[in-house]
Amino acid sequence: MDIKTLLANLHEEVSCSVCMVTFTEPKQLPCLHSFCLHCLAGIQRNSGRHDVITCPECRRESQVPGGNLKDLPTNFRINSLLDVLAIRDCSSTGVKCGNCDKRRVESFYCFQCCAFWCDECITGHNIIRANKEHRVLALNDFEDQDIEDVLKRPAFCPRPGHEKKELEFFCKKCEQAICSSCVATTHDGHVKILLEEAANEKKLQILSETESRKAKVQRMRNKISKLDETCDKIQAQVAKVKRSAQQFAESMIAVIEAKKQEIFSEADHEAQLYLERLRIQRIEIENKVKMFETAVGKSETLLQRSTNAELAQFDDSQNTTLLKGVDDEREEVDCNLEYLSELIFEENEALKTKAIHEGIGSIRAFLSKTRADQATAEGEGLTEAIVGIQAKFVLTTRNAEGRQCHDERNRVTVEIKNQQGHDCATEVRVQDIKDGSYKVGYFSKETDGHYLSKFGDEGSFPCPFHCIQYDKYMIVSDANEHYIKVFDRNGNFLYQFGNKGEGDGEFNFPYCLSVNKAGHLMVCDAHNHRVQVFELSGKFVTKFGSKGEKKGEFNVPTSTAVLSDGRIVVSDCLNNRIQIFE
């Protein structure tokens, strides 16, 4: 804090928070809060406790040395500030002389005595030979640098009789600053060091703790920044979702509007056809009406103008001539409107229902990047695999007691679902283990488990460990023969690849299979402690893993699965762990 700011806030710095006036005999508690000695004495009396005092600000309880408040450390900085206040306000309030106790405006300050002198007593001070080198300055001549020098004045011993003794040592046993007289008296035999050394040690300790706290604060601020960044990202994602939904909704509205206009155009076209037919019929009827009206006019004229003799002589041929063009036509023009279809609008109820129940889309949350300790993979047992992108097979083989094993009491449960959780197959193909023979069977999708068919003759599968379906292929891992065998969907053998060994494309007990998003077959080469990757034709592509306990190493990898983001999950059996790979 610079001097100008200090002087502007000086009253707040030197005011006791209990009595709200300028400090008198400021004492500092262990919590670093300072109060007037008489204020602390009042608090002590009211509490009824002499050995403990509660800080009026932080409410922390502190021990009172020997039960005497006077033994609490004096706040020397506040004393220095009180002197600065007196210097600043000397022109209006005067300053109390440290020798005669008179208050004078015209006063002086001795930087060595750390005391004020009136203009009368300063003469006596100056004539003393011991004070010859003392720096004395009139208060009216003080500048900012002089005030800083007052704030740097040394601290003096608070013990009675030692007031003029500067604190020069630090007693480690009593943990307090002492003067040279205290060294030989009260603290005789105690471990003592120079006050400057003690201060430097404390500075280093405080600096270390401060830097540690600053580092913690910075780490927390970094977390706050990350949280803020995440909040901003979420807001940006929400805005993006809204924009996408808005664009999609607008495109859907545009499509619907276009379809509406198509319906309008179609309705107008049909109406024009009907109206044209009706217009033609109307013209025909109007022409016929005019013919009848002309004939009727002629008849009426004849009746008006002819005599009785003429009318009596009017024969049939004349009547026919009169009505010629009328009677030879039908009495009425055909006006049957039944051939006109009634136009109605039929709503697309399926589209309406789909929009109501499924909406125009959905919001999907996913982890953009998942750490290994965050990842989870669904599955039961070792025979689960996600095959391709569409189907998910979950195979469990358990005995009557619920333990996974291979005997005649085995039951097999199978679920084939797409990524949305819907059934996606009308029949399933599973391994069947019965009476020591192995085959692949076909079962109906319903829960009745009705047997359909099988493939693989006795002995053709010494140990079919795992079977998956992908595209048009049925792929079986024959563990004991160390082969991968490929069939078509009807169970017809196509080809096989692999043999026992440690080289690329060779196996030592191939276990579970899966197909990654690239369409490559992944084989758990269990006793070679690796996963091999092949094209469906059997051509070797790559491999990963070796025997060990480190990251990326295996001890009998048994099963693999493909996550929705393309990463690969491997059950590392004898290492008792699941590993996840890009």
KATA-V813134 format. One record per backbone hydrogen bond with DSSP energy under -1.0 kcal/mol. CO is the residue of the C=O (numbers start at 1). NH is the residue of the N-H. If there is no record, write none. Layout:
BEGIN
CO/NH + CO/NH
END
This chain:
BEGIN
2/6 + 3/7 + 4/8 + 5/9 + 9/13 + 10/14 + 14/23 + 16/20 + 21/16 + 24/37 + 26/75 + 27/35 + 29/32 + 33/29 + 35/27 + 36/40 + 37/41 + 38/42 + 39/43 + 40/44 + 41/45 + 42/46 + 43/47 + 44/48 + 51/64 + 53/62 + 55/59 + 60/55 + 62/53 + 64/67 + 65/68 + 68/71 + 69/72 + 73/28 + 74/76 + 75/79 + 76/80 + 77/81 + 78/82 + 79/83 + 80/84 + 81/85 + 82/86 + 83/87 + 84/88 + 85/89 + 89/92 + 89/93 + 90/94 + 95/104 + 97/101 + 102/97 + 104/95 + 105/107 + 106/119 + 107/139 + 108/117 + 109/137 + 110/114 + 110/115 + 115/110 + 116/98 + 117/108 + 118/122 + 121/125 + 122/126 + 123/127 + 128/131 + 129/132 + 131/134 + 135/111 + 137/109 + 138/141 + 139/142 + 143/147 + 144/148 + 145/149 + 146/150 + 147/151 + 150/153 + 155/167 + 159/162 + 162/165 + 165/157 + 168/195 + 169/178 + 170/193 + 171/175 + 171/176 + 176/171 + 178/168 + 178/169 + 179/183 + 182/187 + 185/188 + 187/190 + 191/172 + 193/170 + 194/198 + 195/199 + 196/200 + 197/201 + 198/202 + 199/203 + 200/204 + 201/205 + 202/206 + 203/207 + 204/208 + 205/209 + 206/210 + 207/211 + 208/212 + 209/213 + 210/214 + 211/215 + 212/216 + 213/217 + 214/218 + 215/219 + 216/220 + 217/221 + 218/222 + 219/223 + 220/224 + 221/225 + 222/226 + 223/227 + 224/228 + 225/229 + 226/230 + 227/231 + 228/232 + 229/233 + 230/234 + 231/235 + 232/236 + 233/237 + 234/238 + 235/239 + 236/240 + 237/241 + 238/242 + 239/243 + 240/244 + 241/245 + 242/246 + 243/247 + 244/248 + 245/249 + 246/250 + 247/251 + 248/252 + 249/253 + 250/254 + 251/255 + 252/256 + 253/257 + 254/258 + 255/259 + 256/260 + 257/261 + 258/262 + 259/263 + 260/264 + 261/265 + 262/266 + 263/267 + 264/268 + 265/269 + 266/270 + 267/271 + 268/272 + 269/273 + 270/274 + 271/275 + 272/276 + 273/277 + 274/278 + 275/279 + 276/280 + 277/281 + 278/282 + 279/283 + 280/284 + 281/285 + 282/286 + 283/287 + 284/288 + 285/289 + 286/290 + 287/291 + 288/292 + 289/293 + 290/294 + 291/295 + 292/296 + 293/297 + 294/298 + 295/299 + 296/300 + 297/301 + 298/302 + 299/303 + 300/304 + 301/305 + 302/306 + 307/311 + 308/312 + 309/313 + 315/319 + 316/320 + 317/321 + 318/322 + 319/323 + 323/326 + 323/327 + 326/329 + 337/340 + 347/349 + 348/352 + 349/353 + 350/354 + 351/355 + 352/356 + 353/357 + 354/358 + 371/374 + 385/393 + 387/391 + 391/387 + 392/417 + 393/385 + 396/413 + 398/411 + 399/402 + 403/399 + 407/410 + 411/398 + 413/396 + 415/394 + 416/424 + 417/392 + 418/421 + 422/418 + 426/445 + 428/443 + 430/441 + 432/439 + 434/437 + 437/434 + 439/432 + 440/455 + 441/430 + 442/452 + 443/428 + 446/449 + 450/444 + 453/442 + 455/440 + 457/460 + 463/465 + 463/479 + 466/477 + 468/475 + 470/473 + 473/470 + 474/487 + 475/468 + 476/485 + 477/465 + 478/482 + 478/483 + 483/478 + 484/497 + 485/476 + 486/494 + 486/495 + 487/474 + 488/491 + 492/488 + 495/486 + 497/484 + 499/507 + 503/506 + 507/501 + 508/527 + 509/526 + 512/524 + 514/522 + 516/519 + 520/516 + 521/534 + 522/514 + 523/525 + 523/532 + 524/511 + 524/526 + 525/530 + 526/529 + 530/525 + 531/544 + 532/523 + 533/541 + 533/542 + 534/521 + 535/538 + 539/535 + 542/533 + 544/531 + 546/554 + 550/553 + 554/548 + 555/574 + 556/573 + 558/512 + 559/571 + 561/569 + 563/566 + 567/563 + 568/581 + 569/561 + 570/579 + 571/558 + 571/573 + 572/577 + 573/576 + 577/572 + 579/570 + 581/568
END
